[in-house]
Amino acid sequence: IHHSQPNEIDFPKSQFISKYEADTGSFRDTFAILLPAGTYRANWYEPVSGASLAIADIRQPEQGIRVFRTPLFTTDIALRLVRK
C-alpha cells in the first residue's frame, strides 16, 4: 500500500514529465482479499527499511473474504502472507 499524489511538470513543445510526491503522513488502512482456508503467518514490513512492523498468525476456517487492518505506517507498507 502506497500513499502519494501525482505531479506533472510541463515543458516546452507539449512535453511533460509525470512523477509523484510521496505523502509522508501517518496512515492506517483497511482492505479485504479472498483467502483460501488455512493457517497463515502475516508479516507487515516497512519497504524503505525492510523492518518488520507487526507479525501475526491467522486462521482462515474456510475460503472467504478476510479483512486486514494495517498497523500505523508512514507513506507505504507491505504485507507478506505465508501459508503454514
PDB file of N, CA, C and O in Angstrom:
ATOM      1  N   ILE A   1       0.859  -1.163   0.000  1.00  0.00           N
ATOM      2  CA  ILE A   1       0.000   0.000   0.000  1.00  0.00           C
ATOM      3  C   ILE A   1       0.903   1.223   0.000  1.00  0.00           C
ATOM      4  O   ILE A   1       1.835   1.320   0.799  1.00  0.00           O
ATOM      5  N   HIS A   2       0.622   2.148  -0.896  1.00  0.00           N
ATOM      6  CA  HIS A   2       1.472   3.337  -1.038  1.00  0.00           C
ATOM      7  C   HIS A   2       0.592   4.580  -1.105  1.00  0.00           C
ATOM      8  O   HIS A   2      -0.468   4.561  -1.731  1.00  0.00           O
ATOM      9  N   HIS A   3       1.024   5.643  -0.469  1.00  0.00           N
ATOM     10  CA  HIS A   3       0.287   6.908  -0.485  1.00  0.00           C
ATOM     11  C   HIS A   3       1.136   7.987  -1.163  1.00  0.00           C
ATOM     12  O   HIS A   3       2.233   8.310  -0.708  1.00  0.00           O
ATOM     13  N   SER A   4       0.606   8.539  -2.261  1.00  0.00           N
ATOM     14  CA  SER A   4       1.283   9.628  -2.967  1.00  0.00           C
ATOM     15  C   SER A   4       0.270  10.365  -3.829  1.00  0.00           C
ATOM     16  O   SER A   4      -0.868   9.926  -3.993  1.00  0.00           O
ATOM     17  N   GLN A   5       0.704  11.483  -4.371  1.00  0.00           N
ATOM     18  CA  GLN A   5      -0.118  12.294  -5.254  1.00  0.00           C
ATOM     19  C   GLN A   5       0.630  12.506  -6.572  1.00  0.00           C
ATOM     20  O   GLN A   5       1.836  12.755  -6.561  1.00  0.00           O
ATOM     21  N   PRO A   6      -0.075  12.410  -7.718  1.00  0.00           N
ATOM     22  CA  PRO A   6       0.598  12.680  -8.995  1.00  0.00           C
ATOM     23  C   PRO A   6       0.977  14.152  -9.102  1.00  0.00           C
ATOM     24  O   PRO A   6       0.314  15.025  -8.543  1.00  0.00           O
ATOM     25  N   ASN A   7       2.046  14.403  -9.825  1.00  0.00           N
ATOM     26  CA  ASN A   7       2.533  15.764 -10.028  1.00  0.00           C
ATOM     27  C   ASN A   7       3.162  15.818 -11.415  1.00  0.00           C
ATOM     28  O   ASN A   7       4.191  15.186 -11.650  1.00  0.00           O
ATOM     29  N   GLU A   8       2.558  16.561 -12.329  1.00  0.00           N
ATOM     30  CA  GLU A   8       3.077  16.672 -13.689  1.00  0.00           C
ATOM     31  C   GLU A   8       3.795  18.002 -13.867  1.00  0.00           C
ATOM     32  O   GLU A   8       3.311  19.047 -13.432  1.00  0.00           O
ATOM     33  N   ILE A   9       4.943  17.948 -14.507  1.00  0.00           N
ATOM     34  CA  ILE A   9       5.740  19.144 -14.780  1.00  0.00           C
ATOM     35  C   ILE A   9       5.650  19.426 -16.278  1.00  0.00           C
ATOM     36  O   ILE A   9       5.985  18.565 -17.092  1.00  0.00           O
ATOM     37  N   ASP A  10       5.206  20.609 -16.643  1.00  0.00           N
ATOM     38  CA  ASP A  10       5.094  20.973 -18.062  1.00  0.00           C
ATOM     39  C   ASP A  10       6.420  21.507 -18.591  1.00  0.00           C
ATOM     40  O   ASP A  10       7.119  22.252 -17.904  1.00  0.00           O
ATOM     41  N   PHE A  11       6.761  21.115 -19.833  1.00  0.00           N
ATOM     42  CA  PHE A  11       7.950  21.577 -20.526  1.00  0.00           C
ATOM     43  C   PHE A  11       7.534  22.150 -21.872  1.00  0.00           C
ATOM     44  O   PHE A  11       6.422  21.887 -22.332  1.00  0.00           O
ATOM     45  N   PRO A  12       8.394  22.919 -22.508  1.00  0.00           N
ATOM     46  CA  PRO A  12       8.060  23.448 -23.845  1.00  0.00           C
ATOM     47  C   PRO A  12       7.772  22.323 -24.839  1.00  0.00           C
ATOM     48  O   PRO A  12       8.169  21.177 -24.629  1.00  0.00           O
ATOM     49  N   LYS A  13       7.076  22.667 -25.921  1.00  0.00           N
ATOM     50  CA  LYS A  13       6.751  21.753 -27.013  1.00  0.00           C
ATOM     51  C   LYS A  13       5.857  20.598 -26.555  1.00  0.00           C
ATOM     52  O   LYS A  13       5.981  19.483 -27.062  1.00  0.00           O
ATOM     53  N   SER A  14       4.973  20.852 -25.615  1.00  0.00           N
ATOM     54  CA  SER A  14       3.972  19.882 -25.161  1.00  0.00           C
ATOM     55  C   SER A  14       4.568  18.609 -24.553  1.00  0.00           C
ATOM     56  O   SER A  14       3.900  17.577 -24.496  1.00  0.00           O
ATOM     57  N   GLN A  15       5.793  18.681 -24.109  1.00  0.00           N
ATOM     58  CA  GLN A  15       6.382  17.532 -23.415  1.00  0.00           C
ATOM     59  C   GLN A  15       6.168  17.720 -21.915  1.00  0.00           C
ATOM     60  O   GLN A  15       6.136  18.847 -21.422  1.00  0.00           O
ATOM     61  N   PHE A  16       6.029  16.651 -21.221  1.00  0.00           N
ATOM     62  CA  PHE A  16       5.907  16.746 -19.771  1.00  0.00           C
ATOM     63  C   PHE A  16       6.519  15.510 -19.125  1.00  0.00           C
ATOM     64  O   PHE A  16       6.674  14.466 -19.759  1.00  0.00           O
ATOM     65  N   ILE A  17       6.849  15.651 -17.895  1.00  0.00           N
ATOM     66  CA  ILE A  17       7.355  14.539 -17.097  1.00  0.00           C
ATOM     67  C   ILE A  17       6.321  14.281 -16.011  1.00  0.00           C
ATOM     68  O   ILE A  17       5.906  15.200 -15.305  1.00  0.00           O
ATOM     69  N   SER A  18       5.915  13.046 -15.887  1.00  0.00           N
ATOM     70  CA  SER A  18       4.961  12.679 -14.850  1.00  0.00           C
ATOM     71  C   SER A  18       5.733  12.078 -13.675  1.00  0.00           C
ATOM     72  O   SER A  18       6.582  11.207 -13.868  1.00  0.00           O
ATOM     73  N   LYS A  19       5.444  12.531 -12.485  1.00  0.00           N
ATOM     74  CA  LYS A  19       6.085  11.999 -11.289  1.00  0.00           C
ATOM     75  C   LYS A  19       5.083  12.046 -10.154  1.00  0.00           C
ATOM     76  O   LYS A  19       3.932  12.432 -10.355  1.00  0.00           O
ATOM     77  N   TYR A  20       5.503  11.663  -8.985  1.00  0.00           N
ATOM     78  CA  TYR A  20       4.602  11.725  -7.850  1.00  0.00           C
ATOM     79  C   TYR A  20       5.324  12.301  -6.643  1.00  0.00           C
ATOM     80  O   TYR A  20       6.552  12.288  -6.556  1.00  0.00           O
ATOM     81  N   GLU A  21       4.536  12.797  -5.734  1.00  0.00           N
ATOM     82  CA  GLU A  21       5.035  13.305  -4.466  1.00  0.00           C
ATOM     83  C   GLU A  21       4.551  12.355  -3.381  1.00  0.00           C
ATOM     84  O   GLU A  21       3.346  12.196  -3.185  1.00  0.00           O
ATOM     85  N   ALA A  22       5.486  11.721  -2.675  1.00  0.00           N
ATOM     86  CA  ALA A  22       5.112  10.806  -1.603  1.00  0.00           C
ATOM     87  C   ALA A  22       4.449  11.573  -0.467  1.00  0.00           C
ATOM     88  O   ALA A  22       4.893  12.658  -0.091  1.00  0.00           O
ATOM     89  N   ASP A  23       3.395  11.003   0.067  1.00  0.00           N
ATOM     90  CA  ASP A  23       2.709  11.593   1.215  1.00  0.00           C
ATOM     91  C   ASP A  23       3.337  11.004   2.468  1.00  0.00           C
ATOM     92  O   ASP A  23       3.224   9.803   2.713  1.00  0.00           O
ATOM     93  N   THR A  24       3.989  11.827   3.253  1.00  0.00           N
ATOM     94  CA  THR A  24       4.728  11.343   4.423  1.00  0.00           C
ATOM     95  C   THR A  24       3.904  11.392   5.702  1.00  0.00           C
ATOM     96  O   THR A  24       4.455  11.434   6.802  1.00  0.00           O
ATOM     97  N   GLY A  25       2.585  11.385   5.556  1.00  0.00           N
ATOM     98  CA  GLY A  25       1.713  11.350   6.727  1.00  0.00           C
ATOM     99  C   GLY A  25       1.669   9.956   7.334  1.00  0.00           C
ATOM    100  O   GLY A  25       2.291   9.025   6.823  1.00  0.00           O
ATOM    101  N   SER A  26       0.940   9.825   8.411  1.00  0.00           N
ATOM    102  CA  SER A  26       0.737   8.533   9.055  1.00  0.00           C
ATOM    103  C   SER A  26      -0.614   7.963   8.624  1.00  0.00           C
ATOM    104  O   SER A  26      -1.605   8.687   8.533  1.00  0.00           O
ATOM    105  N   PHE A  27      -0.638   6.666   8.361  1.00  0.00           N
ATOM    106  CA  PHE A  27      -1.828   6.021   7.837  1.00  0.00           C
ATOM    107  C   PHE A  27      -2.115   4.716   8.566  1.00  0.00           C
ATOM    108  O   PHE A  27      -1.224   4.090   9.140  1.00  0.00           O
ATOM    109  N   ARG A  28      -3.375   4.328   8.527  1.00  0.00           N
ATOM    110  CA  ARG A  28      -3.831   3.006   8.946  1.00  0.00           C
ATOM    111  C   ARG A  28      -4.948   2.659   7.980  1.00  0.00           C
ATOM    112  O   ARG A  28      -6.017   3.268   8.006  1.00  0.00           O
ATOM    113  N   ASP A  29      -4.692   1.671   7.122  1.00  0.00           N
ATOM    114  CA  ASP A  29      -5.638   1.320   6.066  1.00  0.00           C
ATOM    115  C   ASP A  29      -6.300  -0.026   6.336  1.00  0.00           C
ATOM    116  O   ASP A  29      -5.786  -0.854   7.089  1.00  0.00           O
ATOM    117  N   THR A  30      -7.448  -0.221   5.704  1.00  0.00           N
ATOM    118  CA  THR A  30      -8.176  -1.479   5.765  1.00  0.00           C
ATOM    119  C   THR A  30      -8.423  -1.950   4.341  1.00  0.00           C
ATOM    120  O   THR A  30      -8.782  -1.152   3.475  1.00  0.00           O
ATOM    121  N   PHE A  31      -8.232  -3.248   4.090  1.00  0.00           N
ATOM    122  CA  PHE A  31      -8.519  -3.816   2.785  1.00  0.00           C
ATOM    123  C   PHE A  31      -8.950  -5.270   2.960  1.00  0.00           C
ATOM    124  O   PHE A  31      -8.755  -5.852   4.027  1.00  0.00           O
ATOM    125  N   ALA A  32      -9.525  -5.848   1.933  1.00  0.00           N
ATOM    126  CA  ALA A  32     -10.023  -7.220   2.002  1.00  0.00           C
ATOM    127  C   ALA A  32      -9.504  -8.017   0.811  1.00  0.00           C
ATOM    128  O   ALA A  32      -9.348  -7.486  -0.288  1.00  0.00           O
ATOM    129  N   ILE A  33      -9.238  -9.309   1.049  1.00  0.00           N
ATOM    130  CA  ILE A  33      -8.829 -10.213  -0.027  1.00  0.00           C
ATOM    131  C   ILE A  33      -9.580 -11.534   0.141  1.00  0.00           C
ATOM    132  O   ILE A  33     -10.007 -11.890   1.239  1.00  0.00           O
ATOM    133  N   LEU A  34      -9.730 -12.245  -0.969  1.00  0.00           N
ATOM    134  CA  LEU A  34     -10.303 -13.580  -0.938  1.00  0.00           C
ATOM    135  C   LEU A  34      -9.184 -14.528  -0.526  1.00  0.00           C
ATOM    136  O   LEU A  34      -8.181 -14.644  -1.231  1.00  0.00           O
ATOM    137  N   LEU A  35      -9.345 -15.204   0.599  1.00  0.00           N
ATOM    138  CA  LEU A  35      -8.279 -16.035   1.164  1.00  0.00           C
ATOM    139  C   LEU A  35      -8.761 -17.480   1.274  1.00  0.00           C
ATOM    140  O   LEU A  35      -9.820 -17.731   1.850  1.00  0.00           O
ATOM    141  N   PRO A  36      -7.999 -18.439   0.730  1.00  0.00           N
ATOM    142  CA  PRO A  36      -8.355 -19.852   0.888  1.00  0.00           C
ATOM    143  C   PRO A  36      -8.246 -20.281   2.349  1.00  0.00           C
ATOM    144  O   PRO A  36      -7.548 -19.647   3.140  1.00  0.00           O
ATOM    145  N   ALA A  37      -8.934 -21.351   2.697  1.00  0.00           N
ATOM    146  CA  ALA A  37      -8.872 -21.880   4.057  1.00  0.00           C
ATOM    147  C   ALA A  37      -7.430 -22.255   4.394  1.00  0.00           C
ATOM    148  O   ALA A  37      -6.688 -22.731   3.534  1.00  0.00           O
ATOM    149  N   GLY A  38      -7.042 -22.039   5.644  1.00  0.00           N
ATOM    150  CA  GLY A  38      -5.704 -22.416   6.079  1.00  0.00           C
ATOM    151  C   GLY A  38      -5.220 -21.561   7.229  1.00  0.00           C
ATOM    152  O   GLY A  38      -5.923 -20.674   7.714  1.00  0.00           O
ATOM    153  N   THR A  39      -4.001 -21.849   7.652  1.00  0.00           N
ATOM    154  CA  THR A  39      -3.345 -21.075   8.692  1.00  0.00           C
ATOM    155  C   THR A  39      -2.209 -20.301   8.039  1.00  0.00           C
ATOM    156  O   THR A  39      -1.470 -20.850   7.222  1.00  0.00           O
ATOM    157  N   TYR A  40      -2.070 -19.040   8.394  1.00  0.00           N
ATOM    158  CA  TYR A  40      -1.120 -18.147   7.732  1.00  0.00           C
ATOM    159  C   TYR A  40      -0.291 -17.369   8.754  1.00  0.00           C
ATOM    160  O   TYR A  40      -0.709 -17.156   9.892  1.00  0.00           O
ATOM    161  N   ARG A  41       0.878 -16.960   8.319  1.00  0.00           N
ATOM    162  CA  ARG A  41       1.688 -16.002   9.070  1.00  0.00           C
ATOM    163  C   ARG A  41       1.644 -14.703   8.279  1.00  0.00           C
ATOM    164  O   ARG A  41       2.035 -14.660   7.112  1.00  0.00           O
ATOM    165  N   ALA A  42       1.162 -13.638   8.930  1.00  0.00           N
ATOM    166  CA  ALA A  42       1.079 -12.312   8.309  1.00  0.00           C
ATOM    167  C   ALA A  42       2.185 -11.446   8.891  1.00  0.00           C
ATOM    168  O   ALA A  42       2.274 -11.276  10.107  1.00  0.00           O
ATOM    169  N   ASN A  43       3.024 -10.901   8.025  1.00  0.00           N
ATOM    170  CA  ASN A  43       4.138 -10.060   8.462  1.00  0.00           C
ATOM    171  C   ASN A  43       4.075  -8.743   7.698  1.00  0.00           C
ATOM    172  O   ASN A  43       4.188  -8.718   6.472  1.00  0.00           O
ATOM    173  N   TRP A  44       3.895  -7.654   8.433  1.00  0.00           N
ATOM    174  CA  TRP A  44       3.853  -6.314   7.856  1.00  0.00           C
ATOM    175  C   TRP A  44       5.254  -5.727   7.845  1.00  0.00           C
ATOM    176  O   TRP A  44       5.948  -5.746   8.862  1.00  0.00           O
ATOM    177  N   TYR A  45       5.675  -5.202   6.691  1.00  0.00           N
ATOM    178  CA  TYR A  45       7.016  -4.645   6.517  1.00  0.00           C
ATOM    179  C   TYR A  45       6.967  -3.176   6.120  1.00  0.00           C
ATOM    180  O   TYR A  45       6.021  -2.717   5.480  1.00  0.00           O
ATOM    181  N   GLU A  46       7.989  -2.466   6.508  1.00  0.00           N
ATOM    182  CA  GLU A  46       8.233  -1.107   6.029  1.00  0.00           C
ATOM    183  C   GLU A  46       9.176  -1.240   4.827  1.00  0.00           C
ATOM    184  O   GLU A  46      10.352  -1.553   5.016  1.00  0.00           O
ATOM    185  N   PRO A  47       8.697  -1.012   3.594  1.00  0.00           N
ATOM    186  CA  PRO A  47       9.518  -1.239   2.401  1.00  0.00           C
ATOM    187  C   PRO A  47      10.822  -0.450   2.361  1.00  0.00           C
ATOM    188  O   PRO A  47      11.832  -0.964   1.883  1.00  0.00           O
ATOM    189  N   VAL A  48      10.821   0.777   2.850  1.00  0.00           N
ATOM    190  CA  VAL A  48      12.023   1.608   2.744  1.00  0.00           C
ATOM    191  C   VAL A  48      13.187   1.028   3.553  1.00  0.00           C
ATOM    192  O   VAL A  48      14.344   1.173   3.158  1.00  0.00           O
ATOM    193  N   SER A  49      12.895   0.376   4.677  1.00  0.00           N
ATOM    194  CA  SER A  49      13.966  -0.151   5.527  1.00  0.00           C
ATOM    195  C   SER A  49      13.995  -1.674   5.587  1.00  0.00           C
ATOM    196  O   SER A  49      15.011  -2.256   5.967  1.00  0.00           O
ATOM    197  N   GLY A  50      12.901  -2.322   5.218  1.00  0.00           N
ATOM    198  CA  GLY A  50      12.804  -3.774   5.347  1.00  0.00           C
ATOM    199  C   GLY A  50      12.447  -4.219   6.753  1.00  0.00           C
ATOM    200  O   GLY A  50      12.370  -5.418   7.025  1.00  0.00           O
ATOM    201  N   ALA A  51      12.227  -3.259   7.654  1.00  0.00           N
ATOM    202  CA  ALA A  51      11.915  -3.579   9.049  1.00  0.00           C
ATOM    203  C   ALA A  51      10.519  -4.191   9.166  1.00  0.00           C
ATOM    204  O   ALA A  51       9.583  -3.776   8.483  1.00  0.00           O
ATOM    205  N   SER A  52      10.403  -5.178  10.041  1.00  0.00           N
ATOM    206  CA  SER A  52       9.112  -5.790  10.329  1.00  0.00           C
ATOM    207  C   SER A  52       8.363  -4.914  11.330  1.00  0.00           C
ATOM    208  O   SER A  52       8.916  -4.536  12.363  1.00  0.00           O
ATOM    209  N   LEU A  53       7.102  -4.592  11.024  1.00  0.00           N
ATOM    210  CA  LEU A  53       6.300  -3.732  11.888  1.00  0.00           C
ATOM    211  C   LEU A  53       5.359  -4.524  12.786  1.00  0.00           C
ATOM    212  O   LEU A  53       5.067  -4.098  13.903  1.00  0.00           O
ATOM    213  N   ALA A  54       4.880  -5.671  12.312  1.00  0.00           N
ATOM    214  CA  ALA A  54       3.965  -6.497  13.097  1.00  0.00           C
ATOM    215  C   ALA A  54       3.900  -7.891  12.478  1.00  0.00           C
ATOM    216  O   ALA A  54       3.974  -8.043  11.259  1.00  0.00           O
ATOM    217  N   ILE A  55       3.761  -8.905  13.331  1.00  0.00           N
ATOM    218  CA  ILE A  55       3.633 -10.291  12.888  1.00  0.00           C
ATOM    219  C   ILE A  55       2.443 -10.908  13.614  1.00  0.00           C
ATOM    220  O   ILE A  55       2.255 -10.691  14.811  1.00  0.00           O
ATOM    221  N   ALA A  56       1.644 -11.680  12.881  1.00  0.00           N
ATOM    222  CA  ALA A  56       0.505 -12.359  13.499  1.00  0.00           C
ATOM    223  C   ALA A  56       0.243 -13.669  12.774  1.00  0.00           C
ATOM    224  O   ALA A  56       0.410 -13.758  11.558  1.00  0.00           O
ATOM    225  N   ASP A  57      -0.165 -14.680  13.520  1.00  0.00           N
ATOM    226  CA  ASP A  57      -0.646 -15.927  12.929  1.00  0.00           C
ATOM    227  C   ASP A  57      -2.160 -15.814  12.827  1.00  0.00           C
ATOM    228  O   ASP A  57      -2.829 -15.414  13.779  1.00  0.00           O
ATOM    229  N   ILE A  58      -2.692 -16.172  11.657  1.00  0.00           N
ATOM    230  CA  ILE A  58      -4.133 -16.098  11.462  1.00  0.00           C
ATOM    231  C   ILE A  58      -4.653 -17.429  10.951  1.00  0.00           C
ATOM    232  O   ILE A  58      -3.952 -18.157  10.248  1.00  0.00           O
ATOM    233  N   ARG A  59      -5.868 -17.730  11.307  1.00  0.00           N
ATOM    234  CA  ARG A  59      -6.528 -18.951  10.851  1.00  0.00           C
ATOM    235  C   ARG A  59      -7.751 -18.546  10.048  1.00  0.00           C
ATOM    236  O   ARG A  59      -8.603 -17.790  10.516  1.00  0.00           O
ATOM    237  N   GLN A  60      -7.820 -19.061   8.835  1.00  0.00           N
ATOM    238  CA  GLN A  60      -8.975 -18.837   7.961  1.00  0.00           C
ATOM    239  C   GLN A  60      -9.710 -20.175   7.884  1.00  0.00           C
ATOM    240  O   GLN A  60      -9.254 -21.074   7.178  1.00  0.00           O
ATOM    241  N   PRO A  61     -10.848 -20.336   8.598  1.00  0.00           N
ATOM    242  CA  PRO A  61     -11.508 -21.639   8.684  1.00  0.00           C
ATOM    243  C   PRO A  61     -12.042 -22.164   7.348  1.00  0.00           C
ATOM    244  O   PRO A  61     -12.081 -23.375   7.129  1.00  0.00           O
ATOM    245  N   GLU A  62     -12.447 -21.270   6.470  1.00  0.00           N
ATOM    246  CA  GLU A  62     -12.908 -21.670   5.138  1.00  0.00           C
ATOM    247  C   GLU A  62     -12.614 -20.537   4.170  1.00  0.00           C
ATOM    248  O   GLU A  62     -12.402 -19.396   4.580  1.00  0.00           O
ATOM    249  N   GLN A  63     -12.602 -20.862   2.871  1.00  0.00           N
ATOM    250  CA  GLN A  63     -12.328 -19.815   1.891  1.00  0.00           C
ATOM    251  C   GLN A  63     -13.343 -18.702   2.033  1.00  0.00           C
ATOM    252  O   GLN A  63     -14.543 -18.948   2.152  1.00  0.00           O
ATOM    253  N   GLY A  64     -12.854 -17.485   2.019  1.00  0.00           N
ATOM    254  CA  GLY A  64     -13.755 -16.345   2.113  1.00  0.00           C
ATOM    255  C   GLY A  64     -12.994 -15.038   2.162  1.00  0.00           C
ATOM    256  O   GLY A  64     -11.766 -15.007   2.081  1.00  0.00           O
ATOM    257  N   ILE A  65     -13.737 -13.975   2.295  1.00  0.00           N
ATOM    258  CA  ILE A  65     -13.153 -12.640   2.352  1.00  0.00           C
ATOM    259  C   ILE A  65     -12.529 -12.438   3.731  1.00  0.00           C
ATOM    260  O   ILE A  65     -13.179 -12.661   4.753  1.00  0.00           O
ATOM    261  N   ARG A  66     -11.276 -12.018   3.753  1.00  0.00           N
ATOM    262  CA  ARG A  66     -10.571 -11.711   5.001  1.00  0.00           C
ATOM    263  C   ARG A  66     -10.234 -10.225   4.993  1.00  0.00           C
ATOM    264  O   ARG A  66      -9.634  -9.725   4.042  1.00  0.00           O
ATOM    265  N   VAL A  67     -10.615  -9.534   6.037  1.00  0.00           N
ATOM    266  CA  VAL A  67     -10.344  -8.107   6.158  1.00  0.00           C
ATOM    267  C   VAL A  67      -9.071  -7.925   6.975  1.00  0.00           C
ATOM    268  O   VAL A  67      -8.921  -8.504   8.051  1.00  0.00           O
ATOM    269  N   PHE A  68      -8.164  -7.119   6.454  1.00  0.00           N
ATOM    270  CA  PHE A  68      -6.911  -6.795   7.137  1.00  0.00           C
ATOM    271  C   PHE A  68      -6.891  -5.312   7.477  1.00  0.00           C
ATOM    272  O   PHE A  68      -7.348  -4.481   6.693  1.00  0.00           O
ATOM    273  N   ARG A  69      -6.366  -4.990   8.633  1.00  0.00           N
ATOM    274  CA  ARG A  69      -6.150  -3.599   9.036  1.00  0.00           C
ATOM    275  C   ARG A  69      -4.659  -3.449   9.286  1.00  0.00           C
ATOM    276  O   ARG A  69      -4.081  -4.183  10.087  1.00  0.00           O
ATOM    277  N   THR A  70      -4.047  -2.510   8.609  1.00  0.00           N
ATOM    278  CA  THR A  70      -2.599  -2.319   8.726  1.00  0.00           C
ATOM    279  C   THR A  70      -2.251  -1.727  10.088  1.00  0.00           C
ATOM    280  O   THR A  70      -3.079  -1.064  10.712  1.00  0.00           O
ATOM    281  N   PRO A  71      -1.027  -1.967  10.544  1.00  0.00           N
ATOM    282  CA  PRO A  71      -0.545  -1.172  11.669  1.00  0.00           C
ATOM    283  C   PRO A  71      -0.306   0.262  11.179  1.00  0.00           C
ATOM    284  O   PRO A  71      -0.315   0.512   9.974  1.00  0.00           O
ATOM    285  N   LEU A  72      -0.099   1.177  12.083  1.00  0.00           N
ATOM    286  CA  LEU A  72       0.199   2.561  11.721  1.00  0.00           C
ATOM    287  C   LEU A  72       1.499   2.604  10.930  1.00  0.00           C
ATOM    288  O   LEU A  72       2.489   1.994  11.336  1.00  0.00           O
ATOM    289  N   PHE A  73       1.511   3.325   9.790  1.00  0.00           N
ATOM    290  CA  PHE A  73       2.706   3.401   8.949  1.00  0.00           C
ATOM    291  C   PHE A  73       2.816   4.761   8.291  1.00  0.00           C
ATOM    292  O   PHE A  73       1.858   5.534   8.273  1.00  0.00           O
ATOM    293  N   THR A  74       3.990   5.047   7.750  1.00  0.00           N
ATOM    294  CA  THR A  74       4.261   6.285   7.036  1.00  0.00           C
ATOM    295  C   THR A  74       4.515   5.969   5.566  1.00  0.00           C
ATOM    296  O   THR A  74       5.364   5.129   5.266  1.00  0.00           O
ATOM    297  N   THR A  75       3.826   6.595   4.665  1.00  0.00           N
ATOM    298  CA  THR A  75       3.942   6.523   3.206  1.00  0.00           C
ATOM    299  C   THR A  75       3.548   5.174   2.621  1.00  0.00           C
ATOM    300  O   THR A  75       2.586   5.110   1.856  1.00  0.00           O
ATOM    301  N   ASP A  76       4.265   4.073   2.954  1.00  0.00           N
ATOM    302  CA  ASP A  76       3.901   2.789   2.371  1.00  0.00           C
ATOM    303  C   ASP A  76       4.200   1.629   3.319  1.00  0.00           C
ATOM    304  O   ASP A  76       4.976   1.749   4.268  1.00  0.00           O
ATOM    305  N   ILE A  77       3.548   0.498   3.021  1.00  0.00           N
ATOM    306  CA  ILE A  77       3.668  -0.705   3.839  1.00  0.00           C
ATOM    307  C   ILE A  77       3.451  -1.913   2.927  1.00  0.00           C
ATOM    308  O   ILE A  77       2.761  -1.812   1.913  1.00  0.00           O
ATOM    309  N   ALA A  78       4.037  -3.050   3.288  1.00  0.00           N
ATOM    310  CA  ALA A  78       3.864  -4.280   2.527  1.00  0.00           C
ATOM    311  C   ALA A  78       3.458  -5.407   3.474  1.00  0.00           C
ATOM    312  O   ALA A  78       3.883  -5.455   4.628  1.00  0.00           O
ATOM    313  N   LEU A  79       2.635  -6.299   2.964  1.00  0.00           N
ATOM    314  CA  LEU A  79       2.208  -7.477   3.726  1.00  0.00           C
ATOM    315  C   LEU A  79       2.754  -8.727   3.056  1.00  0.00           C
ATOM    316  O   LEU A  79       2.563  -8.941   1.859  1.00  0.00           O
ATOM    317  N   ARG A  80       3.431  -9.543   3.839  1.00  0.00           N
ATOM    318  CA  ARG A  80       3.861 -10.866   3.374  1.00  0.00           C
ATOM    319  C   ARG A  80       2.969 -11.873   4.079  1.00  0.00           C
ATOM    320  O   ARG A  80       2.976 -11.971   5.306  1.00  0.00           O
ATOM    321  N   LEU A  81       2.202 -12.622   3.297  1.00  0.00           N
ATOM    322  CA  LEU A  81       1.263 -13.581   3.835  1.00  0.00           C
ATOM    323  C   LEU A  81       1.706 -14.969   3.378  1.00  0.00           C
ATOM    324  O   LEU A  81       1.699 -15.261   2.183  1.00  0.00           O
ATOM    325  N   VAL A  82       2.096 -15.836   4.338  1.00  0.00           N
ATOM    326  CA  VAL A  82       2.636 -17.156   4.026  1.00  0.00           C
ATOM    327  C   VAL A  82       1.741 -18.222   4.651  1.00  0.00           C
ATOM    328  O   VAL A  82       1.443 -18.178   5.845  1.00  0.00           O
ATOM    329  N   ARG A  83       1.321 -19.168   3.837  1.00  0.00           N
ATOM    330  CA  ARG A  83       0.513 -20.274   4.340  1.00  0.00           C
ATOM    331  C   ARG A  83       1.417 -21.255   5.064  1.00  0.00           C
ATOM    332  O   ARG A  83       2.475 -21.631   4.558  1.00  0.00           O
ATOM    333  N   LYS A  84       0.999 -21.661   6.236  1.00  0.00           N
ATOM    334  CA  LYS A  84       1.797 -22.587   7.052  1.00  0.00           C
ATOM    335  C   LYS A  84       1.472 -24.034   6.731  1.00  0.00           C
ATOM    336  O   LYS A  84       2.052 -24.943   7.325  1.00  0.00           O
TER     337      LYS A  84
END
